[in-house]
Amino acid sequence: MSLLEDSWEQREEKIYPELFGETGEGIYPLDASLFDNQFGISDIDPRWLHYGVFKCAPTTDRKTWVYVTSGMSNPWESDEPQEYSGVGTEFVLETDEESDLAINILRSLIAFNILLSVDHYGDKPLVDYGDRIPMKIDPNVSSLIVVQPILFPESFNLVSGKVDVMQVTGITEKELEYAKENGSKAIAHKLVESEGSFALRPDRCDVV
């Protein structure tokens, strides 16, 4: 098989089940309407429609549902291993209950990161740790924030290169202001201190 096929299989058949448990009935892929409706992009690369999200049910070791992206670490442009595979990241989002919202959040975030990777927004960098992304989620979440996971490894290695695991959670308007004044790491620490995890809980109270 090719490096692309080998790394794809390794990620989805071996690494993800080891890190997150069973990946459910299959991937929830991106579709052309997502790019058109949310970003006004109708001319897309067909490869983008192979990116998607897996839904992993709670396990004996974990009470939360985990949603993990797949595809951004595909080495589309390389036949040889590199330091990072593809764009070098995959996103994770946790919830207390099964959630279609989590799937849609991550699908949108993948699409946004893809467009960043092809310079659709000029020289704006890819999504990274500490980034705060406006996204209203009723009733209390005003933005997403990208944090380093605490329940999962911060990275894993494919035959094609390294992949950083970036966890996504939500913050309130008050927490966003705190993060602007004190930094994203500070609000991440407050979240863990108060909530015990980075699970997305749109109805929770402020932690600051």
CYANA upper distance limits for C-alpha pairs under 8 A (distance plus 0.5 A):
  1 MET  CA      5 GLU  CA      6.43
  1 MET  CA      6 ASP  CA      6.70
  2 SER  CA      6 ASP  CA      6.58
  2 SER  CA     79 ASP  CA      8.07
  3 LEU  CA      7 SER  CA      6.53
  3 LEU  CA     75 PRO  CA      7.97
  3 LEU  CA     79 ASP  CA      6.53
  3 LEU  CA     80 GLU  CA      7.60
  3 LEU  CA     81 PRO  CA      8.32
  3 LEU  CA    159 VAL  CA      7.93
  3 LEU  CA    160 SER  CA      7.02
  4 LEU  CA      8 TRP  CA      6.51
  4 LEU  CA     74 ASN  CA      6.81
  4 LEU  CA     75 PRO  CA      6.09
  4 LEU  CA     76 TRP  CA      7.06
  4 LEU  CA     79 ASP  CA      8.18
  4 LEU  CA    160 SER  CA      8.15
  5 GLU  CA      9 GLU  CA      6.58
  6 ASP  CA     10 GLN  CA      6.56
  6 ASP  CA    159 VAL  CA      7.79
  7 SER  CA     11 ARG  CA      6.56
  7 SER  CA     74 ASN  CA      7.67
  7 SER  CA     75 PRO  CA      8.40
  7 SER  CA    158 LEU  CA      6.23
  7 SER  CA    159 VAL  CA      6.22
  7 SER  CA    160 SER  CA      6.55
  8 TRP  CA     12 GLU  CA      6.79
  8 TRP  CA     71 GLY  CA      8.39
  8 TRP  CA     74 ASN  CA      7.04
  9 GLU  CA     13 GLU  CA      5.95
  9 GLU  CA     14 LYS  CA      7.93
 10 GLN  CA     14 LYS  CA      5.74
 10 GLN  CA     15 ILE  CA      6.80
 10 GLN  CA    158 LEU  CA      7.40
 10 GLN  CA    159 VAL  CA      8.44
 11 ARG  CA     15 ILE  CA      5.44
 11 ARG  CA     16 TYR  CA      6.42
 11 ARG  CA    158 LEU  CA      7.45
 12 GLU  CA     16 TYR  CA      5.96
 12 GLU  CA     17 PRO  CA      7.82
 12 GLU  CA     70 SER  CA      8.25
 13 GLU  CA     17 PRO  CA      7.18
 14 LYS  CA     18 GLU  CA      6.83
 15 ILE  CA     19 LEU  CA      6.65
 16 TYR  CA     20 PHE  CA      6.08
 16 TYR  CA     21 GLY  CA      7.39
 16 TYR  CA     22 GLU  CA      8.42
 16 TYR  CA     23 THR  CA      7.87
 17 PRO  CA     21 GLY  CA      4.87
 17 PRO  CA     22 GLU  CA      5.77
 17 PRO  CA     23 THR  CA      7.02
 19 LEU  CA    152 PHE  CA      7.48
 20 PHE  CA     56 CYS  CA      6.90
 20 PHE  CA     66 VAL  CA      7.47
 21 GLY  CA     56 CYS  CA      6.71
 21 GLY  CA     57 ALA  CA      7.88
 21 GLY  CA     58 PRO  CA      8.42
 21 GLY  CA     59 THR  CA      7.27
 22 GLU  CA     56 CYS  CA      6.25
 22 GLU  CA     57 ALA  CA      7.60
 23 THR  CA     54 PHE  CA      6.19
 23 THR  CA     55 LYS  CA      6.18
 23 THR  CA     56 CYS  CA      5.33
 23 THR  CA     57 ALA  CA      8.19
 24 GLY  CA     54 PHE  CA      7.51
 24 GLY  CA     55 LYS  CA      6.38
 24 GLY  CA     56 CYS  CA      6.45
 24 GLY  CA     57 ALA  CA      7.94
 26 GLY  CA     54 PHE  CA      7.11
 27 ILE  CA     52 GLY  CA      6.38
 27 ILE  CA     53 VAL  CA      5.93
 27 ILE  CA     54 PHE  CA      5.44
 27 ILE  CA     55 LYS  CA      8.16
 28 TYR  CA     52 GLY  CA      5.66
 28 TYR  CA     53 VAL  CA      5.52
 28 TYR  CA     54 PHE  CA      6.87
 28 TYR  CA    103 ILE  CA      7.98
 29 PRO  CA     49 LEU  CA      6.75
 29 PRO  CA     50 HIS  CA      6.72
 29 PRO  CA     51 TYR  CA      6.13
 29 PRO  CA     52 GLY  CA      4.38
 29 PRO  CA     53 VAL  CA      6.89
 29 PRO  CA    107 ARG  CA      8.15
 30 LEU  CA     34 LEU  CA      7.37
 30 LEU  CA     48 TRP  CA      7.64
 30 LEU  CA     49 LEU  CA      5.55
 30 LEU  CA     50 HIS  CA      7.48
 30 LEU  CA     51 TYR  CA      6.46
 30 LEU  CA     52 GLY  CA      6.00
 30 LEU  CA    107 ARG  CA      6.70
 30 LEU  CA    111 ALA  CA      8.22
 31 ASP  CA     35 PHE  CA      7.85
 31 ASP  CA     49 LEU  CA      6.14
 32 ALA  CA     36 ASP  CA      6.89
 32 ALA  CA     42 SER  CA      7.71
 32 ALA  CA     44 ILE  CA      7.87
 32 ALA  CA     49 LEU  CA      7.79
 33 SER  CA     37 ASN  CA      6.17
 34 LEU  CA     38 GLN  CA      6.27
 34 LEU  CA     39 PHE  CA      8.02
 34 LEU  CA    108 SER  CA      7.91
 34 LEU  CA    111 ALA  CA      8.38
 35 PHE  CA     39 PHE  CA      5.67
 35 PHE  CA     40 GLY  CA      6.75
 35 PHE  CA     41 ILE  CA      5.67
 35 PHE  CA     42 SER  CA      7.17
 35 PHE  CA     44 ILE  CA      8.33
 35 PHE  CA    111 ALA  CA      7.38
 36 ASP  CA     40 GLY  CA      4.92
 36 ASP  CA     41 ILE  CA      5.10
 36 ASP  CA     42 SER  CA      5.64
 37 ASN  CA     41 ILE  CA      8.30
 38 GLN  CA    108 SER  CA      8.47
 44 ILE  CA     48 TRP  CA      7.83
 45 ASP  CA     49 LEU  CA      8.38
 46 PRO  CA     50 HIS  CA      8.28
 47 ARG  CA     51 TYR  CA      8.17
 48 TRP  CA    114 ILE  CA      8.27
 50 HIS  CA     71 GLY  CA      7.21
 51 TYR  CA     69 THR  CA      7.98
 51 TYR  CA     70 SER  CA      6.24
 51 TYR  CA     71 GLY  CA      4.93
 51 TYR  CA     72 MET  CA      7.39
 51 TYR  CA    110 ILE  CA      8.22
 52 GLY  CA     69 THR  CA      6.16
 52 GLY  CA     70 SER  CA      5.99
 52 GLY  CA     71 GLY  CA      7.15
 52 GLY  CA    107 ARG  CA      6.91
 52 GLY  CA    110 ILE  CA      8.30
 53 VAL  CA     67 TYR  CA      6.95
 53 VAL  CA     68 VAL  CA      6.00
 53 VAL  CA     69 THR  CA      4.83
 53 VAL  CA     70 SER  CA      6.49
 53 VAL  CA    103 ILE  CA      6.86
 53 VAL  CA    106 LEU  CA      7.50
 53 VAL  CA    107 ARG  CA      7.32
 54 PHE  CA     67 TYR  CA      6.10
 54 PHE  CA     68 VAL  CA      5.82
 54 PHE  CA     69 THR  CA      6.75
 54 PHE  CA     70 SER  CA      7.87
 55 LYS  CA     65 TRP  CA      7.83
 55 LYS  CA     66 VAL  CA      6.58
 55 LYS  CA     67 TYR  CA      5.23
 55 LYS  CA     68 VAL  CA      7.29
 55 LYS  CA    103 ILE  CA      8.29
 56 CYS  CA     65 TRP  CA      6.33
 56 CYS  CA     66 VAL  CA      5.53
 56 CYS  CA     67 TYR  CA      6.60
 56 CYS  CA     68 VAL  CA      8.42
 57 ALA  CA     64 THR  CA      7.82
 57 ALA  CA     65 TRP  CA      5.41
 57 ALA  CA     66 VAL  CA      7.09
 57 ALA  CA     98 GLU  CA      8.26
 58 PRO  CA     62 ARG  CA      6.00
 58 PRO  CA     63 LYS  CA      5.50
 58 PRO  CA     64 THR  CA      5.72
 58 PRO  CA     65 TRP  CA      5.66
 58 PRO  CA     66 VAL  CA      7.98
 59 THR  CA     63 LYS  CA      6.95
 63 LYS  CA     96 ASP  CA      7.75
 64 THR  CA     94 GLU  CA      6.67
 64 THR  CA     95 THR  CA      6.11
 64 THR  CA     96 ASP  CA      5.37
 64 THR  CA     97 GLU  CA      7.51
 64 THR  CA    199 ALA  CA      8.01
 65 TRP  CA     94 GLU  CA      6.11
 65 TRP  CA     95 THR  CA      5.74
 65 TRP  CA     96 ASP  CA      6.59
 65 TRP  CA     97 GLU  CA      6.84
 65 TRP  CA     98 GLU  CA      6.66
 66 VAL  CA     92 VAL  CA      7.40
 66 VAL  CA     93 LEU  CA      6.37
 66 VAL  CA     94 GLU  CA      5.12
 66 VAL  CA     95 THR  CA      7.12
 67 TYR  CA     92 VAL  CA      6.13
 67 TYR  CA     93 LEU  CA      5.65
 67 TYR  CA     94 GLU  CA      6.76
 67 TYR  CA    102 ALA  CA      7.37
 67 TYR  CA    103 ILE  CA      7.31
 67 TYR  CA    106 LEU  CA      8.50
 68 VAL  CA     90 GLU  CA      7.68
 68 VAL  CA     91 PHE  CA      6.24
 68 VAL  CA     92 VAL  CA      4.97
 68 VAL  CA     93 LEU  CA      7.02
 68 VAL  CA    106 LEU  CA      8.49
 69 THR  CA     90 GLU  CA      6.05
 69 THR  CA     91 PHE  CA      5.84
 69 THR  CA     92 VAL  CA      7.07
 69 THR  CA    106 LEU  CA      7.49
 69 THR  CA    107 ARG  CA      8.44
 69 THR  CA    110 ILE  CA      8.13
 70 SER  CA     90 GLU  CA      6.95
 71 GLY  CA     90 GLU  CA      8.20
 72 MET  CA     86 GLY  CA      6.55
 72 MET  CA     87 VAL  CA      6.34
 72 MET  CA     88 GLY  CA      7.45
 72 MET  CA     89 THR  CA      6.70
 72 MET  CA     90 GLU  CA      6.64
 72 MET  CA    110 ILE  CA      8.12
 72 MET  CA    114 ILE  CA      8.27
 73 SER  CA     84 TYR  CA      8.49
 73 SER  CA     85 SER  CA      5.55
 73 SER  CA     86 GLY  CA      4.76
 73 SER  CA     87 VAL  CA      6.18
 73 SER  CA     88 GLY  CA      5.76
 73 SER  CA     89 THR  CA      6.40
 73 SER  CA     90 GLU  CA      7.21
 73 SER  CA    163 VAL  CA      7.04
 74 ASN  CA     85 SER  CA      6.82
 74 ASN  CA     86 GLY  CA      5.37
 74 ASN  CA     87 VAL  CA      8.30
 75 PRO  CA     79 ASP  CA      8.22
 75 PRO  CA     85 SER  CA      5.93
 75 PRO  CA     86 GLY  CA      4.82
 75 PRO  CA    160 SER  CA      7.18
 76 TRP  CA     86 GLY  CA      7.11
 77 GLU  CA     86 GLY  CA      8.15
 78 SER  CA     82 GLN  CA      8.38
 80 GLU  CA    160 SER  CA      7.40
 81 PRO  CA     85 SER  CA      7.85
 81 PRO  CA    159 VAL  CA      7.10
 81 PRO  CA    160 SER  CA      4.67
 81 PRO  CA    161 GLY  CA      6.09
 82 GLN  CA    160 SER  CA      6.56
 82 GLN  CA    161 GLY  CA      5.64
 82 GLN  CA    162 LYS  CA      8.42
 83 GLU  CA    161 GLY  CA      5.66
 83 GLU  CA    162 LYS  CA      6.53
 84 TYR  CA     88 GLY  CA      5.32
 84 TYR  CA    160 SER  CA      7.89
 84 TYR  CA    161 GLY  CA      5.01
 84 TYR  CA    162 LYS  CA      4.96
 84 TYR  CA    163 VAL  CA      6.59
 85 SER  CA    158 LEU  CA      7.73
 85 SER  CA    160 SER  CA      5.78
 85 SER  CA    161 GLY  CA      4.85
 85 SER  CA    162 LYS  CA      6.13
 85 SER  CA    163 VAL  CA      6.69
 87 VAL  CA    117 SER  CA      8.04
 88 GLY  CA    161 GLY  CA      8.33
 88 GLY  CA    162 LYS  CA      6.86
 88 GLY  CA    163 VAL  CA      5.07
 88 GLY  CA    164 ASP  CA      6.52
 89 THR  CA    163 VAL  CA      5.53
 89 THR  CA    164 ASP  CA      5.17
 89 THR  CA    165 VAL  CA      6.42
 89 THR  CA    166 MET  CA      7.39
 90 GLU  CA    163 VAL  CA      7.44
 90 GLU  CA    164 ASP  CA      6.98
 90 GLU  CA    165 VAL  CA      5.83
 90 GLU  CA    166 MET  CA      6.73
 91 PHE  CA    106 LEU  CA      7.84
 91 PHE  CA    165 VAL  CA      6.42
 91 PHE  CA    166 MET  CA      5.34
 91 PHE  CA    167 GLN  CA      6.12
 91 PHE  CA    168 VAL  CA      7.30
 92 VAL  CA    165 VAL  CA      7.45
 92 VAL  CA    166 MET  CA      6.63
 92 VAL  CA    167 GLN  CA      5.10
 92 VAL  CA    168 VAL  CA      6.56
 93 LEU  CA    102 ALA  CA      7.39
 93 LEU  CA    106 LEU  CA      8.19
 93 LEU  CA    167 GLN  CA      6.27
 93 LEU  CA    168 VAL  CA      5.70
 93 LEU  CA    169 THR  CA      6.97
 93 LEU  CA    199 ALA  CA      7.52
 93 LEU  CA    200 LEU  CA      7.72
 94 GLU  CA    102 ALA  CA      8.46
 94 GLU  CA    168 VAL  CA      8.49
 94 GLU  CA    169 THR  CA      8.15
 94 GLU  CA    198 PHE  CA      7.39
 94 GLU  CA    199 ALA  CA      5.02
 94 GLU  CA    200 LEU  CA      6.48
 95 THR  CA     99 SER  CA      7.65
 95 THR  CA    102 ALA  CA      8.11
 95 THR  CA    199 ALA  CA      5.44
 95 THR  CA    200 LEU  CA      5.74
 95 THR  CA    201 ARG  CA      7.48
 96 ASP  CA    199 ALA  CA      7.23
 96 ASP  CA    200 LEU  CA      8.14
 96 ASP  CA    201 ARG  CA      8.15
 99 SER  CA    103 ILE  CA      7.61
100 ASP  CA    104 ASN  CA      6.96
101 LEU  CA    105 ILE  CA      6.59
102 ALA  CA    106 LEU  CA      6.80
103 ILE  CA    107 ARG  CA      6.63
104 ASN  CA    108 SER  CA      6.65
105 ILE  CA    109 LEU  CA      6.73
106 LEU  CA    110 ILE  CA      6.51
107 ARG  CA    111 ALA  CA      6.78
108 SER  CA    112 PHE  CA      6.69
109 LEU  CA    113 ASN  CA      6.64
110 ILE  CA    114 ILE  CA      6.60
111 ALA  CA    115 LEU  CA      6.77
112 PHE  CA    116 LEU  CA      6.78
113 ASN  CA    117 SER  CA      6.65
113 ASN  CA    126 LEU  CA      6.45
113 ASN  CA    127 VAL  CA      6.68
114 ILE  CA    118 VAL  CA      7.05
115 LEU  CA    119 ASP  CA      6.89
115 LEU  CA    120 HIS  CA      5.74
115 LEU  CA    121 TYR  CA      7.65
116 LEU  CA    120 HIS  CA      6.22
116 LEU  CA    121 TYR  CA      6.42
116 LEU  CA    122 GLY  CA      8.27
116 LEU  CA    124 LYS  CA      7.14
116 LEU  CA    125 PRO  CA      7.11
116 LEU  CA    126 LEU  CA      6.15
117 SER  CA    125 PRO  CA      8.28
117 SER  CA    126 LEU  CA      6.85
119 ASP  CA    123 ASP  CA      6.61
119 ASP  CA    124 LYS  CA      7.83
127 VAL  CA    131 ASP  CA      7.11
128 ASP  CA    146 VAL  CA      7.27
128 ASP  CA    166 MET  CA      8.06
129 TYR  CA    146 VAL  CA      5.53
129 TYR  CA    147 VAL  CA      5.86
129 TYR  CA    148 GLN  CA      7.18
129 TYR  CA    166 MET  CA      7.21
130 GLY  CA    145 ILE  CA      6.94
130 GLY  CA    146 VAL  CA      5.70
130 GLY  CA    147 VAL  CA      6.40
130 GLY  CA    183 GLY  CA      8.42
130 GLY  CA    184 SER  CA      5.61
130 GLY  CA    185 LYS  CA      7.36
131 ASP  CA    145 ILE  CA      6.22
131 ASP  CA    146 VAL  CA      5.93
131 ASP  CA    184 SER  CA      8.03
132 ARG  CA    143 SER  CA      6.95
132 ARG  CA    144 LEU  CA      6.15
132 ARG  CA    145 ILE  CA      5.00
132 ARG  CA    146 VAL  CA      7.17
132 ARG  CA    184 SER  CA      8.44
133 ILE  CA    143 SER  CA      5.92
133 ILE  CA    144 LEU  CA      5.53
133 ILE  CA    145 ILE  CA      6.78
134 PRO  CA    142 SER  CA      6.86
134 PRO  CA    143 SER  CA      4.78
134 PRO  CA    144 LEU  CA      6.76
135 MET  CA    141 VAL  CA      8.13
135 MET  CA    142 SER  CA      6.12
135 MET  CA    143 SER  CA      5.10
135 MET  CA    144 LEU  CA      6.66
136 LYS  CA    140 ASN  CA      8.48
136 LYS  CA    141 VAL  CA      6.29
136 LYS  CA    142 SER  CA      4.90
136 LYS  CA    143 SER  CA      6.58
137 ILE  CA    141 VAL  CA      5.47
137 ILE  CA    142 SER  CA      6.75
137 ILE  CA    143 SER  CA      8.32
137 ILE  CA    202 PRO  CA      6.90
138 ASP  CA    202 PRO  CA      6.72
138 ASP  CA    203 ASP  CA      7.94
139 PRO  CA    202 PRO  CA      6.50
139 PRO  CA    203 ASP  CA      6.24
140 ASN  CA    171 ILE  CA      8.44
140 ASN  CA    172 THR  CA      6.15
140 ASN  CA    173 GLU  CA      8.25
140 ASN  CA    202 PRO  CA      5.96
140 ASN  CA    203 ASP  CA      6.22
140 ASN  CA    204 ARG  CA      7.67
140 ASN  CA    205 CYS  CA      8.25
141 VAL  CA    170 GLY  CA      6.17
141 VAL  CA    171 ILE  CA      5.75
141 VAL  CA    172 THR  CA      4.99
141 VAL  CA    173 GLU  CA      7.51
141 VAL  CA    202 PRO  CA      5.83
141 VAL  CA    203 ASP  CA      8.21
142 SER  CA    170 GLY  CA      7.79
142 SER  CA    171 ILE  CA      6.69
142 SER  CA    172 THR  CA      5.63
142 SER  CA    173 GLU  CA      5.97
142 SER  CA    176 LEU  CA      8.37
143 SER  CA    170 GLY  CA      6.25
143 SER  CA    171 ILE  CA      6.05
143 SER  CA    172 THR  CA      7.24
143 SER  CA    173 GLU  CA      7.98
143 SER  CA    176 LEU  CA      7.77
144 LEU  CA    168 VAL  CA      6.98
144 LEU  CA    169 THR  CA      6.04
144 LEU  CA    170 GLY  CA      4.95
144 LEU  CA    171 ILE  CA      6.65
145 ILE  CA    168 VAL  CA      6.25
145 ILE  CA    169 THR  CA      6.07
145 ILE  CA    170 GLY  CA      6.50
145 ILE  CA    171 ILE  CA      7.37
145 ILE  CA    184 SER  CA      8.22
146 VAL  CA    166 MET  CA      6.76
146 VAL  CA    167 GLN  CA      6.13
146 VAL  CA    168 VAL  CA      5.23
146 VAL  CA    169 THR  CA      7.20
147 VAL  CA    166 MET  CA      6.61
147 VAL  CA    167 GLN  CA      5.70
147 VAL  CA    168 VAL  CA      6.77
147 VAL  CA    169 THR  CA      8.17
147 VAL  CA    185 LYS  CA      8.24
147 VAL  CA    188 ALA  CA      7.35
148 GLN  CA    154 GLU  CA      6.86
148 GLN  CA    165 VAL  CA      7.87
148 GLN  CA    166 MET  CA      6.31
148 GLN  CA    167 GLN  CA      6.43
149 PRO  CA    153 PRO  CA      7.42
149 PRO  CA    154 GLU  CA      6.61
149 PRO  CA    165 VAL  CA      7.76
149 PRO  CA    166 MET  CA      7.21
149 PRO  CA    167 GLN  CA      5.98
149 PRO  CA    198 PHE  CA      8.23
150 ILE  CA    154 GLU  CA      8.48
150 ILE  CA    197 SER  CA      8.04
153 PRO  CA    165 VAL  CA      7.65
154 GLU  CA    164 ASP  CA      6.40
154 GLU  CA    165 VAL  CA      5.58
154 GLU  CA    166 MET  CA      7.78
155 SER  CA    162 LYS  CA      7.50
155 SER  CA    163 VAL  CA      5.89
155 SER  CA    164 ASP  CA      4.68
155 SER  CA    165 VAL  CA      5.59
156 PHE  CA    162 LYS  CA      6.51
156 PHE  CA    163 VAL  CA      5.89
156 PHE  CA    164 ASP  CA      7.16
156 PHE  CA    165 VAL  CA      8.09
157 ASN  CA    161 GLY  CA      6.30
157 ASN  CA    162 LYS  CA      4.97
157 ASN  CA    163 VAL  CA      6.52
158 LEU  CA    162 LYS  CA      6.55
158 LEU  CA    163 VAL  CA      7.83
167 GLN  CA    198 PHE  CA      8.36
168 VAL  CA    198 PHE  CA      8.28
169 THR  CA    198 PHE  CA      6.47
169 THR  CA    199 ALA  CA      6.95
169 THR  CA    200 LEU  CA      5.63
170 GLY  CA    200 LEU  CA      6.22
170 GLY  CA    201 ARG  CA      7.80
170 GLY  CA    202 PRO  CA      7.57
171 ILE  CA    175 GLU  CA      6.24
171 ILE  CA    176 LEU  CA      6.78
172 THR  CA    176 LEU  CA      6.59
172 THR  CA    206 ASP  CA      7.03
173 GLU  CA    177 GLU  CA      6.91
174 LYS  CA    178 TYR  CA      6.87
174 LYS  CA    206 ASP  CA      7.43
174 LYS  CA    208 VAL  CA      7.84
175 GLU  CA    179 ALA  CA      6.62
175 GLU  CA    187 ILE  CA      7.32
175 GLU  CA    206 ASP  CA      7.18
175 GLU  CA    207 VAL  CA      7.66
175 GLU  CA    208 VAL  CA      6.89
176 LEU  CA    180 LYS  CA      6.74
177 GLU  CA    181 GLU  CA      6.88
178 TYR  CA    182 ASN  CA      6.41
178 TYR  CA    183 GLY  CA      8.04
178 TYR  CA    187 ILE  CA      7.42
178 TYR  CA    208 VAL  CA      8.01
179 ALA  CA    183 GLY  CA      5.09
179 ALA  CA    184 SER  CA      5.51
179 ALA  CA    185 LYS  CA      8.37
179 ALA  CA    186 ALA  CA      7.23
179 ALA  CA    187 ILE  CA      6.09
180 LYS  CA    184 SER  CA      7.89
182 ASN  CA    186 ALA  CA      6.56
182 ASN  CA    187 ILE  CA      8.14
183 GLY  CA    187 ILE  CA      7.43
184 SER  CA    188 ALA  CA      6.64
185 LYS  CA    189 HIS  CA      6.64
186 ALA  CA    190 LYS  CA      6.89
187 ILE  CA    191 LEU  CA      6.66
188 ALA  CA    192 VAL  CA      6.88
189 HIS  CA    193 GLU  CA      6.55
190 LYS  CA    194 SER  CA      6.56
190 LYS  CA    207 VAL  CA      6.92
190 LYS  CA    208 VAL  CA      7.91
191 LEU  CA    195 GLU  CA      6.06
191 LEU  CA    196 GLY  CA      7.68
191 LEU  CA    197 SER  CA      7.66
191 LEU  CA    198 PHE  CA      7.41
191 LEU  CA    207 VAL  CA      6.95
192 VAL  CA    196 GLY  CA      5.07
192 VAL  CA    197 SER  CA      5.62
192 VAL  CA    198 PHE  CA      7.05
194 SER  CA    207 VAL  CA      6.90
